[in-house]
């Protein structure tokens, strides 16, 4: 059995990492704008160093991104030429509601996305829209405390009603929150949380996540009410935890670590907090202030499908003296059997098959891989015809092995998979490091870590390779 003819091949981006044009079209300032490149980035992303406005000492790569705002026609044309069936993009909340608490949306912002969506439709590309990919208007953070405040649910509802109404017929696939579990790791970047010294961060994170989960359930309801054709998904930073050894304590630790992530998806896919979550909250003294209405809305509005990012499996031990590693903000134990990327992220294609099977076993809902890829340094060279390109065989190799794994999950294990959108189909700013040199794309963008460069686009070797993959519906991977 091959992949279905309707399998959605494509690529993924996020507004904050590619759009730029941060002051154009009436857009307001957002958390993602003020995350600088350099030494302070990590503390700002974690919410321990407060950065609520731009200063002259730092360089902020999101402000220009790769200027997708002005290049979207050219970029979508290149995606179409590769044969994309789907394009994942996100909405910058502060383009639609610049401060976040206005009652009327900003027409210029709405028009921008309408044009982008129409451009996709022109080529028969199905948009997959992330409603919030890490971004939150700054005013909602400074005035209300970001997602710590229940009022955010109302502001988010206002946003989604605007989007579902305006883009009815243009968009069918929606994701409510990108990598919802990232709130535990990078809470300012993920949910606009700032912490005071001595504040119980864990409590604040789970309370904020609860508000997001309720908002996500409302969005699911509204999406279905406004257009029954809409399909809404949750989005998890996934990757199965392996026990470092068969020591039962290691196996138990891996299970607990998996639950830390799956907790959110358990709520979004099943409609209620699992028992292990309530026990955890009890032990940690966490109060969610759950109302009867919250319970009802969560239960009645579960997601239609489960989407996730997968870069790597994870590994964990209770033993001391074993090497550590980090990948996509998750710290863990170094798996001695895996190779790593130039940024130390472990590479494990079989882990994708394992993750797909685990998620499908647990939820029995269609899955969507909305991020996967290799962040690598690329060198722009001249080919025989004098065109500038990149020989990115390492990227092809990574993607080939992951596509083989996803095909096995579908064809041999019976997992239901809607599509595959590799991350950063065009080079964009790295979320974790703010670098341009950590590249994922099929399309090279001439821009350096310090912001210099022409931002011209060039096709890499992987561009033609992926085009053949799509053309053959995943049969031709050479
Ligand atoms: C995920 C984010 C993306 C993206 C990706 C790659 O966590 O959803 O926004 O950036 O990771 O990570 P990085 O850019 O740090 O290499």
Boltz pocket constraint, residues with backbone or C-beta under 6 A from the ligand:
constraints:
  - pocket:
      binder: B
      contacts: [[A, 14], [A, 17], [A, 178], [A, 179], [A, 237], [A, 309], [A, 328], [A, 371], [A, 375], [A, 423], [A, 429], [A, 430], [A, 431], [A, 432], [A, 433], [A, 438]]
      max_distance: 6.0
